[in-house]
Amino acid sequence: MSLDFGLILVCFCSKVDNLSILKCVYWRRRMEEPGQIKRALIDASAGAISGAISRTVTSPLDVIKIRFQVQLEPTTQWALLRRDVYNPAKYTGMLQATKDIFREEGLPGFWRGNVPALLMVMPYTAIQFTVLHKLKTLASGSSKSEDHINISPYLSYASGALAGCAATVGSYPFDLLRTILASQGEPKVYPNMRSAFVDILETRGIRGLYAGLTPTLVEIVPYAGLQFGTYDTFKRWTMAWNRYRSHYATQAEDAISSFQLFLCGLAAGTCAKAVCHPLDVVKKRFQPMAGYLRNLHVG
């Protein structure tokens, strides 16, 4: 059978920015139907490796995005003119932010928080894909990915939302540490992941590692639901387009190519991110609160 790596692309890109989808390492191979455990390991490993590479390559964009999200001062031209109301913003544009981060922190500044981000990718992808596959198997009555395309769009959205929630809860401490480290400017409060982890644990306990979990779940439900729901919808549209183009609608000609699966994953991730980005900003504003107990410098 064909491993649906387009679905894996959507899985690990759920914790990566829109543009990072273009950087993903993605492949598709054909093989005989393996056992469920073997298949789960193969799919999770492929997603984790691809996600780790993509996360590392696009870390500079992620750091810049987080700096803008946690910055309280607005960056619009109208707001910048109202100096009597707002303090001057540290970052006012993408190019200016890039120059400032490089001047103040050097190249390593663009990879702040990359270690917890990489650690987050593995459990997040494994949990999300496993839960999603199980839910779709229950909904369709079959463990084959080809049969999952036929389930109701509403079930696709619900399955994606539940899988996203499970993956978020399972990997959230790494997401929190990534945001705190990436949002730090100079001087740094936490020099590394270990110091941030120990400080949060000592000052706030285990609950501190889940600071901001509620707004994160509020964001992930529509985000993951849209992501997986639209991905399945785009796949159905692509299959219909392939049948329309073909004069002989055989099963082989209905098959979706690797490039088409990539485009479906790209479009689904972009749509979901565009719709849910305001919720992501709210989530990012809550997360650094776990580090503010030591007067964390942001930006």
Secondary structure, 3 states (H helix, E strand, C coil): CECCHHHHHHHHHCCCCHHHHHHCCCCCCECCCCCHHHHHHHHHHHHHHHHHHHHHHCHHHHHHHHHHHHCCCCCCHHHHHCCCCCCCCCCCCHHHHHHHHHHHHCHHHHHCCHHHHHHHHHHHHHHHHHHHHHHHHHHHCCCCHHHHCCCCHHHHHHHHHHHHHHHHHHHHHHHHHHHHHHHECCCCCCCCHHHHHHHHHHHHCHHHHHCCHHHHHHHHHHHHHHHHHHHHHHHHHHHHHHHHHCCCCCHHHHCCCHHHHHHHHHHHHHHHHHHHHHHHHHHHHHHHHHCHHHCCCEC
